[in-house]
Amino acid sequence: MAIEIEEPTLFENILQYGLFAAAIFQIICIMAAIFIPKSESEQDNEEELKQPSNAATSSQTSRLKTKKEKKKNR
């Protein structure tokens, strides 16, 4: 009374190895995103985003002043 295990079909073999290859590819992509250093242009863009421009800071401070003045007038 032994259980017979059928051999996988061609489609099942292709599916198994395809999924295995896709998993390895995803791991490689994740590792590359973590460990490959950024290019100089990307680093420059990040620095520009971190440093707000003078126009943006002045408009933000003026908005805060008007909000404070409105609260005082209540």
C-alpha positions as semicolon CSV with decimal commas, in nm:
position;residue;x (nm);y (nm);z (nm)
1;M;0,000;0,000;0,000
2;A;0,252;0,256;-0,104
3;I;0,137;0,596;-0,221
4;E;0,238;0,662;-0,577
5;I;0,370;1,008;-0,654
6;E;0,333;1,113;-1,013
7;E;0,623;1,274;-1,192
8;P;0,572;1,644;-1,253
9;T;0,462;1,739;-1,601
10;L;0,660;1,965;-1,829
11;F;0,435;2,259;-1,743
12;E;0,484;2,202;-1,369
13;N;0,863;2,188;-1,415
14;I;0,866;2,512;-1,614
15;L;0,643;2,678;-1,355
16;Q;0,859;2,561;-1,064
17;Y;1,187;2,680;-1,216
18;G;1,030;3,002;-1,340
19;L;0,908;3,091;-0,992
20;F;1,246;3,003;-0,848
21;A;1,423;3,228;-1,102
22;A;1,177;3,513;-1,033
23;A;1,242;3,488;-0,658
24;I;1,618;3,506;-0,709
25;F;1,574;3,805;-0,942
26;Q;1,365;3,989;-0,682
27;I;1,625;3,926;-0,412
28;I;1,899;4,061;-0,641
29;C;1,694;4,374;-0,717
30;I;1,626;4,442;-0,349
31;M;1,994;4,396;-0,263
32;A;2,092;4,632;-0,544
33;A;1,849;4,899;-0,422
34;I;1,999;4,876;-0,074
35;F;2,371;4,852;-0,147
36;I;2,440;5,038;-0,474
37;P;2,546;5,398;-0,396
38;K;2,349;5,686;-0,539
39;S;2,478;5,882;-0,834
40;E;2,602;6,239;-0,786
41;S;2,299;6,392;-0,956
42;E;2,061;6,212;-0,720
43;Q;2,260;6,331;-0,420
44;D;2,252;6,688;-0,550
45;N;1,875;6,668;-0,595
46;E;1,832;6,548;-0,237
47;E;2,045;6,833;-0,104
48;E;1,837;7,086;-0,297
49;L;1,518;6,941;-0,153
50;K;1,653;6,953;0,202
51;Q;1,750;7,321;0,173
52;P;1,435;7,530;0,127
53;S;1,461;7,835;-0,092
54;N;1,441;8,186;0,057
55;A;1,108;8,256;-0,112
56;A;0,951;7,949;0,038
57;T;1,072;8,024;0,390
58;S;0,959;8,387;0,375
59;S;0,611;8,291;0,261
60;Q;0,587;8,030;0,536
61;T;0,690;8,278;0,805
62;S;0,444;8,536;0,675
63;R;0,164;8,277;0,691
64;L;0,256;8,193;1,049
65;K;0,255;8,562;1,143
66;T;-0,091;8,615;0,994
67;K;-0,226;8,311;1,178
68;K;-0,085;8,440;1,506
69;E;-0,231;8,785;1,444
70;K;-0,573;8,635;1,372
71;K;-0,561;8,442;1,698
72;K;-0,468;8,758;1,889
73;N;-0,761;8,947;1,738
74;R;-1,015;8,688;1,861
